[in-house]
Amino acid sequence: MSERHVVVVGAGVIGLSCALQLRRRGHDVTVFDAGEIGAGASAGNAGWIVPSLSAPVAAPGALSYGMRSLFHRSGGFSIRATPAPSMMAWGLRFARATRRSAFEAGLAATAQFAAGAARSFTDLEKSGVTTSIRSDGMLIVFDDETKARRALPSYSRLIEYGINVDDYVVSASELKHLEPGLGRSARSGIYFPDEQYVDPEVLCAGIASRAVREGVVIRTHSPVDRVTHPSHPVVLLRDGTTIGDSIVILAAGTESTRLARGLGYKLPMQAGKGYSVRVQPELPLRRPIYIPDAKAALTPTDDGLRIAGVMELGSRSLRIDGRRLSRMQQSAESYFAEDFRPGTSHKWAGLRPVSADSLPVIGAIPNTRDAFIATGHAMLGVTLGPLTGESIADLVSGVHRPLIDAFSPARFSKETSP
């Protein structure tokens, strides 16, 4: 295959990963983003590299739980029901994806793909990318030992996909030894020794810096207005610039849906708004902690602790719901021995792209030529980012990767629209 110019839309972890890998395959690459590098959903997330959390959002019971949460705004997961045709169509597909058979297939596909995450980050580091990666493992913490024992089988089964799990329940005393800052509410847990984390802003900056050094052009504050002509994609910037004769990669998160319409592809995807806030615990955490009951991910940072969580499906606004944010913080704080120090900083909200079956969407856009898409990673954008970049670069170069067949955009084209 001859070298081609490639336009990547989106400068988050997915788009930047695609750009770097495409450049390394010999393509000239230009990245366009409406804002700054890594300023969208990549900016305030937990920064986790966690194959152990590969379970799709569309899990059995998720639909009913999300609908019930409409009446409890402080909950960690909700689905905003609206009469919009796109939301109704998405909801019907999401409901089908929560069936046990669909969930199991989605879990297997995602876990097998995510099992290569650690290797992909190691490769980035070896190739000169600053990732800020730390390998301290991860704890899932429960307020009741019964809950931990009930949850353990769903995590232990991931061993068959190459994901390392300590196949036993961690006691309260062991938790206290691992994390002295935890309090009496932390009564049991499950430990994942191989999970890692990064500062997502440092990661995006590191990939971008390396990509530019290797010849990628990144144009920030350059919004793409639309992409047209499926047979030979044309990119139109909002400033009037037109770019043709290029391969196009849509990696713009939730915006990818709008841009894909110009190529005749209707992607059933909704935004899942998430929040994060930085606080100061009396004793710093040594590793990331996930608290299922609070739907909160706790990540140690150089200046304290980042609490990330909440999933508001169907939300289009970046407005911060103070009640949800406060409830998330209070729920996390209840697991610590001491209250957080007064004051919070860097309150953040971002829109995660969630497809109708809650699996990533990676591959060639159906009925187009030279147009690809990489989005829909929900809460696994950092985990799967470098792997997605490798996969897109292979596809563009004509290399088939069976591992991502389950994520093909064509799976939605095969469905009958409701």
BATORBA-685055 format. One record per residue (C-alpha): x, y, z; residue in three letters. Coordinates in nm, 3 decimals, always signed. Layout:
<atoms>
ATOM,east,north,up,resn
ATOM,X,Y,Z,Ala
...
</atoms>
This chain:
<atoms>
ATOM,east,north,up,resn
ATOM,+0.000,+0.000,+0.000,Met
ATOM,+0.134,+0.343,-0.094,Ser
ATOM,+0.178,+0.610,+0.170,Glu
ATOM,-0.121,+0.842,+0.197,Arg
ATOM,-0.209,+1.158,+0.381,His
ATOM,-0.433,+1.084,+0.678,Val
ATOM,-0.664,+1.327,+0.857,Val
ATOM,-0.741,+1.233,+1.217,Val
ATOM,-1.031,+1.420,+1.377,Val
ATOM,-0.983,+1.433,+1.754,Gly
ATOM,-0.679,+1.495,+1.975,Ala
ATOM,-0.775,+1.285,+2.274,Gly
ATOM,-0.598,+0.964,+2.373,Val
ATOM,-0.771,+0.767,+2.092,Ile
ATOM,-0.701,+1.014,+1.812,Gly
ATOM,-0.344,+1.080,+1.921,Leu
ATOM,-0.273,+0.708,+1.946,Ser
ATOM,-0.408,+0.659,+1.594,Cys
ATOM,-0.198,+0.948,+1.463,Ala
ATOM,+0.126,+0.821,+1.617,Leu
ATOM,+0.083,+0.465,+1.490,Gln
ATOM,-0.021,+0.579,+1.143,Leu
ATOM,+0.288,+0.798,+1.122,Arg
ATOM,+0.500,+0.501,+1.220,Arg
ATOM,+0.345,+0.310,+0.928,Arg
ATOM,+0.480,+0.579,+0.696,Gly
ATOM,+0.174,+0.802,+0.647,His
ATOM,+0.169,+1.181,+0.657,Asp
ATOM,-0.075,+1.264,+0.936,Val
ATOM,-0.261,+1.580,+1.036,Thr
ATOM,-0.474,+1.592,+1.352,Val
ATOM,-0.756,+1.844,+1.393,Phe
ATOM,-0.930,+1.922,+1.720,Asp
ATOM,-1.184,+2.186,+1.815,Ala
ATOM,-1.006,+2.252,+2.144,Gly
ATOM,-0.678,+2.176,+2.314,Glu
ATOM,-0.490,+1.847,+2.317,Ile
ATOM,-0.663,+1.597,+2.546,Gly
ATOM,-0.919,+1.852,+2.664,Ala
ATOM,-1.233,+1.642,+2.608,Gly
ATOM,-1.326,+1.316,+2.778,Ala
ATOM,-0.955,+1.236,+2.812,Ser
ATOM,-0.885,+1.525,+3.049,Ala
ATOM,-1.054,+1.451,+3.381,Gly
ATOM,-1.104,+1.076,+3.378,Asn
ATOM,-0.950,+0.834,+3.627,Ala
ATOM,-0.659,+0.746,+3.397,Gly
ATOM,-0.686,+0.374,+3.468,Trp
ATOM,-0.544,+0.089,+3.262,Ile
ATOM,-0.781,-0.180,+3.384,Val
ATOM,-0.859,-0.486,+3.170,Pro
ATOM,-1.031,-0.622,+3.482,Ser
ATOM,-1.313,-0.369,+3.430,Leu
ATOM,-1.392,-0.489,+3.077,Ser
ATOM,-1.757,-0.565,+3.150,Ala
ATOM,-1.982,-0.369,+2.909,Pro
ATOM,-2.203,-0.091,+3.046,Val
ATOM,-2.494,-0.276,+2.882,Ala
ATOM,-2.509,-0.543,+3.150,Ala
ATOM,-2.812,-0.744,+3.265,Pro
ATOM,-3.022,-0.517,+3.486,Gly
ATOM,-2.852,-0.196,+3.372,Ala
ATOM,-3.157,-0.064,+3.189,Leu
ATOM,-3.398,-0.098,+3.480,Ser
ATOM,-3.141,+0.038,+3.726,Tyr
ATOM,-3.070,+0.336,+3.504,Gly
ATOM,-3.437,+0.417,+3.461,Met
ATOM,-3.503,+0.394,+3.836,Arg
ATOM,-3.218,+0.635,+3.896,Ser
ATOM,-3.409,+0.904,+3.704,Leu
ATOM,-3.592,+0.966,+4.030,Phe
ATOM,-3.276,+0.973,+4.241,His
ATOM,-3.045,+1.237,+4.099,Arg
ATOM,-2.776,+1.153,+4.351,Ser
ATOM,-2.730,+0.804,+4.205,Gly
ATOM,-2.416,+0.700,+4.018,Gly
ATOM,-2.586,+0.571,+3.702,Phe
ATOM,-2.889,+0.698,+3.512,Ser
ATOM,-3.044,+0.696,+3.167,Ile
ATOM,-3.209,+1.017,+3.055,Arg
ATOM,-3.529,+0.914,+2.879,Ala
ATOM,-3.625,+1.158,+2.602,Thr
ATOM,-3.871,+1.130,+2.312,Pro
ATOM,-3.597,+1.202,+2.057,Ala
ATOM,-3.596,+0.930,+1.787,Pro
ATOM,-3.221,+0.883,+1.816,Ser
ATOM,-3.247,+0.820,+2.193,Met
ATOM,-3.538,+0.582,+2.151,Met
ATOM,-3.354,+0.384,+1.881,Ala
ATOM,-3.043,+0.375,+2.095,Trp
ATOM,-3.244,+0.260,+2.397,Gly
ATOM,-3.399,-0.032,+2.209,Leu
ATOM,-3.059,-0.152,+2.094,Arg
ATOM,-2.915,-0.101,+2.442,Phe
ATOM,-3.195,-0.312,+2.588,Ala
ATOM,-3.111,-0.597,+2.349,Arg
ATOM,-2.744,-0.569,+2.444,Ala
ATOM,-2.826,-0.624,+2.813,Thr
ATOM,-2.942,-0.979,+2.743,Arg
ATOM,-2.714,-1.232,+2.906,Arg
ATOM,-2.591,-1.384,+2.579,Ser
ATOM,-2.504,-1.043,+2.430,Ala
ATOM,-2.336,-0.932,+2.751,Phe
ATOM,-2.121,-1.245,+2.767,Glu
ATOM,-2.012,-1.203,+2.404,Ala
ATOM,-1.927,-0.837,+2.464,Gly
ATOM,-1.732,-0.916,+2.780,Leu
ATOM,-1.529,-1.185,+2.605,Ala
ATOM,-1.446,-0.958,+2.308,Ala
ATOM,-1.348,-0.662,+2.527,Thr
ATOM,-1.147,-0.865,+2.779,Ala
ATOM,-0.950,-1.043,+2.507,Gln
ATOM,-0.869,-0.709,+2.344,Phe
ATOM,-0.791,-0.533,+2.673,Ala
ATOM,-0.556,-0.811,+2.784,Ala
ATOM,-0.294,-0.652,+2.557,Gly
ATOM,-0.317,-0.310,+2.725,Ala
ATOM,-0.010,-0.343,+2.949,Ala
ATOM,+0.202,-0.452,+2.652,Arg
ATOM,+0.080,-0.156,+2.444,Ser
ATOM,+0.180,+0.093,+2.714,Phe
ATOM,+0.519,-0.075,+2.758,Thr
ATOM,+0.573,-0.038,+2.383,Asp
ATOM,+0.484,+0.331,+2.404,Leu
ATOM,+0.734,+0.388,+2.684,Glu
ATOM,+1.007,+0.200,+2.497,Lys
ATOM,+0.943,+0.410,+2.186,Ser
ATOM,+1.002,+0.738,+2.370,Gly
ATOM,+0.651,+0.837,+2.484,Val
ATOM,+0.620,+0.985,+2.833,Thr
ATOM,+0.317,+0.812,+2.986,Thr
ATOM,+0.355,+0.873,+3.364,Ser
ATOM,+0.253,+0.509,+3.411,Ile
ATOM,+0.248,+0.354,+3.758,Arg
ATOM,+0.208,-0.016,+3.828,Ser
ATOM,+0.072,-0.044,+4.182,Asp
ATOM,-0.225,-0.271,+4.121,Gly
ATOM,-0.588,-0.187,+4.200,Met
ATOM,-0.833,-0.268,+4.477,Leu
ATOM,-1.208,-0.307,+4.455,Ile
ATOM,-1.344,-0.227,+4.800,Val
ATOM,-1.675,-0.330,+4.958,Phe
ATOM,-1.849,-0.239,+5.283,Asp
ATOM,-1.956,-0.600,+5.335,Asp
ATOM,-1.765,-0.926,+5.293,Glu
ATOM,-2.072,-1.095,+5.148,Thr
ATOM,-2.073,-0.846,+4.859,Lys
ATOM,-1.708,-0.919,+4.787,Ala
ATOM,-1.765,-1.296,+4.785,Arg
ATOM,-2.065,-1.252,+4.557,Arg
ATOM,-1.863,-1.037,+4.315,Ala
ATOM,-1.545,-1.248,+4.313,Leu
ATOM,-1.655,-1.510,+4.053,Pro
ATOM,-1.735,-1.240,+3.796,Ser
ATOM,-1.377,-1.114,+3.823,Tyr
ATOM,-1.201,-1.448,+3.868,Ser
ATOM,-1.338,-1.566,+3.535,Arg
ATOM,-1.128,-1.300,+3.363,Leu
ATOM,-0.823,-1.517,+3.427,Ile
ATOM,-0.923,-1.720,+3.119,Glu
ATOM,-0.862,-1.408,+2.907,Tyr
ATOM,-0.513,-1.354,+3.047,Gly
ATOM,-0.611,-1.096,+3.311,Ile
ATOM,-0.442,-1.147,+3.649,Asn
ATOM,-0.677,-1.153,+3.950,Val
ATOM,-0.596,-1.257,+4.307,Asp
ATOM,-0.863,-1.526,+4.337,Asp
ATOM,-0.960,-1.464,+4.698,Tyr
ATOM,-1.137,-1.206,+4.912,Val
ATOM,-0.915,-0.955,+5.092,Val
ATOM,-1.005,-0.920,+5.461,Ser
ATOM,-1.055,-0.593,+5.650,Ala
ATOM,-0.719,-0.627,+5.824,Ser
ATOM,-0.543,-0.695,+5.493,Glu
ATOM,-0.711,-0.389,+5.342,Leu
ATOM,-0.585,-0.178,+5.629,Lys
ATOM,-0.233,-0.307,+5.570,His
ATOM,-0.255,-0.234,+5.196,Leu
ATOM,-0.422,+0.106,+5.243,Glu
ATOM,-0.378,+0.256,+5.593,Pro
ATOM,-0.602,+0.550,+5.503,Gly
ATOM,-0.914,+0.337,+5.467,Leu
ATOM,-1.167,+0.328,+5.750,Gly
ATOM,-1.422,+0.091,+5.903,Arg
ATOM,-1.656,+0.102,+5.602,Ser
ATOM,-1.387,-0.077,+5.399,Ala
ATOM,-1.456,-0.431,+5.520,Arg
ATOM,-1.349,-0.646,+5.226,Ser
ATOM,-1.199,-0.630,+4.880,Gly
ATOM,-1.057,-0.792,+4.567,Ile
ATOM,-0.702,-0.721,+4.452,Tyr
ATOM,-0.575,-0.694,+4.094,Phe
ATOM,-0.193,-0.691,+4.108,Pro
ATOM,-0.124,-0.600,+3.745,Asp
ATOM,-0.353,-0.300,+3.695,Glu
ATOM,-0.190,+0.034,+3.621,Gln
ATOM,-0.274,+0.402,+3.595,Tyr
ATOM,-0.154,+0.726,+3.443,Val
ATOM,-0.222,+1.095,+3.463,Asp
ATOM,-0.442,+1.127,+3.151,Pro
ATOM,-0.327,+1.480,+3.077,Glu
ATOM,+0.039,+1.377,+3.095,Val
ATOM,-0.037,+1.077,+2.873,Leu
ATOM,-0.204,+1.286,+2.603,Cys
ATOM,+0.073,+1.545,+2.615,Ala
ATOM,+0.334,+1.269,+2.594,Gly
ATOM,+0.178,+1.100,+2.291,Ile
ATOM,+0.125,+1.437,+2.120,Ala
ATOM,+0.483,+1.549,+2.184,Ser
ATOM,+0.628,+1.227,+2.048,Arg
ATOM,+0.394,+1.231,+1.746,Ala
ATOM,+0.499,+1.586,+1.656,Val
ATOM,+0.865,+1.491,+1.690,Arg
ATOM,+0.805,+1.208,+1.446,Glu
ATOM,+0.635,+1.435,+1.194,Gly
ATOM,+0.264,+1.449,+1.283,Val
ATOM,+0.098,+1.790,+1.245,Val
ATOM,-0.151,+1.878,+1.520,Ile
ATOM,-0.388,+2.170,+1.470,Arg
ATOM,-0.577,+2.266,+1.784,Thr
ATOM,-0.874,+2.505,+1.789,His
ATOM,-0.952,+2.386,+1.437,Ser
ATOM,-1.303,+2.242,+1.448,Pro
ATOM,-1.416,+2.015,+1.166,Val
ATOM,-1.755,+2.124,+1.037,Asp
ATOM,-1.837,+1.811,+0.838,Arg
ATOM,-1.702,+1.522,+0.636,Val
ATOM,-1.872,+1.441,+0.305,Thr
ATOM,-1.852,+1.222,-0.006,His
ATOM,-1.836,+0.855,+0.107,Pro
ATOM,-1.653,+0.744,-0.210,Ser
ATOM,-1.370,+0.995,-0.159,His
ATOM,-1.398,+1.172,+0.180,Pro
ATOM,-1.369,+1.549,+0.191,Val
ATOM,-1.304,+1.725,+0.522,Val
ATOM,-1.445,+2.075,+0.565,Leu
ATOM,-1.311,+2.287,+0.850,Leu
ATOM,-1.521,+2.555,+1.010,Arg
ATOM,-1.280,+2.820,+0.885,Asp
ATOM,-1.364,+2.724,+0.527,Gly
ATOM,-1.060,+2.507,+0.456,Thr
ATOM,-1.133,+2.199,+0.244,Thr
ATOM,-0.913,+1.888,+0.253,Ile
ATOM,-0.956,+1.610,+0.000,Gly
ATOM,-0.763,+1.311,-0.128,Asp
ATOM,-0.698,+1.187,+0.225,Ser
ATOM,-0.781,+0.892,+0.445,Ile
ATOM,-1.007,+1.009,+0.728,Val
ATOM,-1.016,+0.876,+1.085,Ile
ATOM,-1.305,+0.993,+1.305,Leu
ATOM,-1.180,+0.976,+1.664,Ala
ATOM,-1.370,+1.271,+1.807,Ala
ATOM,-1.560,+1.095,+2.084,Gly
ATOM,-1.929,+1.186,+2.089,Thr
ATOM,-1.878,+1.425,+1.795,Glu
ATOM,-1.793,+1.129,+1.575,Ser
ATOM,-2.164,+1.049,+1.546,Thr
ATOM,-2.243,+1.385,+1.386,Arg
ATOM,-1.946,+1.371,+1.152,Leu
ATOM,-2.021,+1.013,+1.044,Ala
ATOM,-2.367,+1.120,+0.922,Arg
ATOM,-2.202,+1.319,+0.644,Gly
ATOM,-2.063,+0.989,+0.517,Leu
ATOM,-2.405,+0.823,+0.529,Gly
ATOM,-2.333,+0.625,+0.847,Tyr
ATOM,-2.579,+0.646,+1.136,Lys
ATOM,-2.396,+0.542,+1.451,Leu
ATOM,-2.627,+0.474,+1.747,Pro
ATOM,-2.428,+0.641,+2.023,Met
ATOM,-2.511,+0.855,+2.324,Gln
ATOM,-2.297,+1.062,+2.556,Ala
ATOM,-2.242,+0.931,+2.906,Gly
ATOM,-2.154,+1.227,+3.125,Lys
ATOM,-1.902,+1.162,+3.398,Gly
ATOM,-1.756,+1.376,+3.675,Tyr
ATOM,-1.432,+1.410,+3.864,Ser
ATOM,-1.307,+1.622,+4.151,Val
ATOM,-0.976,+1.651,+4.331,Arg
ATOM,-0.963,+1.634,+4.712,Val
ATOM,-0.706,+1.607,+4.990,Gln
ATOM,-0.726,+1.294,+5.210,Pro
ATOM,-0.540,+1.289,+5.542,Glu
ATOM,-0.347,+0.980,+5.430,Leu
ATOM,-0.273,+0.941,+5.058,Pro
ATOM,-0.376,+0.627,+4.874,Leu
ATOM,-0.102,+0.394,+4.753,Arg
ATOM,-0.297,+0.262,+4.453,Arg
ATOM,-0.628,+0.313,+4.267,Pro
ATOM,-0.945,+0.197,+4.439,Ile
ATOM,-1.285,+0.126,+4.288,Tyr
ATOM,-1.593,+0.142,+4.513,Ile
ATOM,-1.884,-0.031,+4.334,Pro
ATOM,-2.153,+0.093,+4.573,Asp
ATOM,-2.046,+0.452,+4.513,Ala
ATOM,-1.970,+0.399,+4.142,Lys
ATOM,-1.649,+0.590,+4.219,Ala
ATOM,-1.291,+0.546,+4.098,Ala
ATOM,-1.026,+0.687,+4.332,Leu
ATOM,-0.685,+0.768,+4.186,Thr
ATOM,-0.383,+0.896,+4.383,Pro
ATOM,-0.226,+1.204,+4.228,Thr
ATOM,+0.081,+1.412,+4.307,Asp
ATOM,-0.138,+1.669,+4.481,Asp
ATOM,-0.399,+1.448,+4.648,Gly
ATOM,-0.676,+1.229,+4.517,Leu
ATOM,-0.893,+1.235,+4.206,Arg
ATOM,-1.244,+1.094,+4.248,Ile
ATOM,-1.410,+1.007,+3.918,Ala
ATOM,-1.740,+0.845,+3.845,Gly
ATOM,-2.109,+0.876,+3.757,Val
ATOM,-2.263,+0.778,+3.424,Met
ATOM,-2.546,+1.000,+3.299,Glu
ATOM,-2.644,+0.836,+2.969,Leu
ATOM,-2.814,+1.067,+2.723,Gly
ATOM,-2.676,+1.387,+2.874,Ser
ATOM,-2.559,+1.652,+2.628,Arg
ATOM,-2.460,+1.927,+2.866,Ser
ATOM,-2.132,+1.976,+3.048,Leu
ATOM,-2.312,+2.148,+3.334,Arg
ATOM,-2.202,+2.001,+3.665,Ile
ATOM,-2.486,+1.862,+3.876,Asp
ATOM,-2.374,+1.966,+4.223,Gly
ATOM,-2.592,+1.707,+4.394,Arg
ATOM,-2.445,+1.416,+4.199,Arg
ATOM,-2.089,+1.541,+4.245,Leu
ATOM,-2.139,+1.595,+4.618,Ser
ATOM,-2.296,+1.253,+4.662,Arg
ATOM,-2.008,+1.086,+4.476,Met
ATOM,-1.753,+1.264,+4.695,Gln
ATOM,-1.938,+1.186,+5.019,Gln
ATOM,-1.978,+0.820,+4.927,Ser
ATOM,-1.605,+0.790,+4.863,Ala
ATOM,-1.518,+0.981,+5.179,Glu
ATOM,-1.720,+0.738,+5.391,Ser
ATOM,-1.463,+0.467,+5.317,Tyr
ATOM,-1.176,+0.666,+5.468,Phe
ATOM,-1.067,+0.671,+5.831,Ala
ATOM,-1.055,+1.051,+5.832,Glu
ATOM,-1.263,+1.315,+5.656,Asp
ATOM,-1.106,+1.483,+5.356,Phe
ATOM,-0.941,+1.815,+5.423,Arg
ATOM,-1.175,+2.110,+5.361,Pro
ATOM,-1.200,+2.239,+5.006,Gly
ATOM,-1.204,+2.078,+4.664,Thr
ATOM,-1.046,+2.169,+4.334,Ser
ATOM,-1.070,+2.102,+3.962,His
ATOM,-1.432,+1.999,+3.937,Lys
ATOM,-1.480,+1.847,+3.595,Trp
ATOM,-1.748,+1.699,+3.370,Ala
ATOM,-1.692,+1.522,+3.040,Gly
ATOM,-1.893,+1.329,+2.782,Leu
ATOM,-1.792,+0.968,+2.724,Arg
ATOM,-1.902,+0.808,+2.396,Pro
ATOM,-2.126,+0.505,+2.461,Val
ATOM,-2.247,+0.298,+2.167,Ser
ATOM,-2.584,+0.121,+2.172,Ala
ATOM,-2.423,-0.208,+2.277,Asp
ATOM,-2.162,-0.019,+2.487,Ser
ATOM,-1.873,-0.177,+2.295,Leu
ATOM,-1.605,+0.024,+2.113,Pro
ATOM,-1.659,+0.110,+1.747,Val
ATOM,-1.334,+0.051,+1.559,Ile
ATOM,-1.292,-0.002,+1.187,Gly
ATOM,-1.384,+0.100,+0.835,Ala
ATOM,-1.709,+0.296,+0.800,Ile
ATOM,-1.954,+0.086,+0.594,Pro
ATOM,-2.019,+0.186,+0.233,Asn
ATOM,-1.730,+0.431,+0.226,Thr
ATOM,-1.380,+0.435,+0.091,Arg
ATOM,-1.084,+0.553,+0.298,Asp
ATOM,-1.299,+0.644,+0.601,Ala
ATOM,-1.252,+0.485,+0.943,Phe
ATOM,-1.389,+0.543,+1.292,Ile
ATOM,-1.253,+0.488,+1.643,Ala
ATOM,-1.492,+0.581,+1.922,Thr
ATOM,-1.744,+0.439,+2.171,Gly
ATOM,-1.489,+0.331,+2.433,His
ATOM,-1.713,+0.447,+2.722,Ala
ATOM,-1.498,+0.419,+3.037,Met
ATOM,-1.212,+0.228,+2.873,Leu
ATOM,-1.066,+0.506,+2.659,Gly
ATOM,-0.729,+0.509,+2.836,Val
ATOM,-0.715,+0.129,+2.873,Thr
ATOM,-0.783,+0.069,+2.504,Leu
ATOM,-0.635,+0.388,+2.356,Gly
ATOM,-0.293,+0.264,+2.239,Pro
ATOM,-0.441,-0.071,+2.129,Leu
ATOM,-0.700,+0.115,+1.922,Thr
ATOM,-0.428,+0.324,+1.760,Gly
ATOM,-0.241,+0.010,+1.661,Glu
ATOM,-0.560,-0.149,+1.526,Ser
ATOM,-0.658,+0.150,+1.313,Ile
ATOM,-0.305,+0.181,+1.173,Ala
ATOM,-0.312,-0.188,+1.079,Asp
ATOM,-0.653,-0.158,+0.912,Leu
ATOM,-0.547,+0.147,+0.712,Val
ATOM,-0.237,-0.046,+0.606,Ser
ATOM,-0.447,-0.340,+0.491,Gly
ATOM,-0.378,-0.569,+0.787,Val
ATOM,-0.682,-0.752,+0.926,His
ATOM,-0.701,-0.786,+1.305,Arg
ATOM,-0.959,-1.055,+1.399,Pro
ATOM,-0.939,-0.941,+1.763,Leu
ATOM,-1.145,-0.631,+1.680,Ile
ATOM,-1.408,-0.796,+1.459,Asp
ATOM,-1.665,-0.761,+1.738,Ala
ATOM,-1.612,-0.384,+1.732,Phe
ATOM,-1.671,-0.337,+1.359,Ser
ATOM,-1.893,-0.038,+1.268,Pro
ATOM,-2.072,-0.270,+1.024,Ala
ATOM,-2.251,-0.445,+1.312,Arg
ATOM,-2.498,-0.158,+1.335,Phe
ATOM,-2.554,-0.141,+0.960,Ser
ATOM,-2.662,-0.507,+0.968,Lys
ATOM,-2.940,-0.430,+1.214,Glu
ATOM,-3.286,-0.330,+1.111,Thr
ATOM,-3.348,+0.020,+1.232,Ser
ATOM,-3.630,+0.040,+1.484,Pro
</atoms>
